[in-house]
Amino acid sequence: MMSNKIKEFFQVGEVGNYFIRVFKKPDPDKKSNFNLRMMHGINKISIVVFLAALIFWIFRRLS
């Protein structure tokens, strides 16, 4: 009973699943085209830059 509550608390949902899907290795059996690879590459860059800016902003606020 308690482990189910813990699993539900740490579920990532649709947004978390997207982040996991973007950062994991592509499936070799799944067909992919150039546009899709570039879109995921740009998304990776924007997520990393956003997180870096967020960390920088928090650091500046605390100091």
Buried (B, 14 or more C-beta within 10 A) or exposed (E): EEEEEEEEEEEEEEEEEEEEEEEEEEEEEEEEEEEEEEEBEEBEEEBEEEEEEEEEEEEEEEE
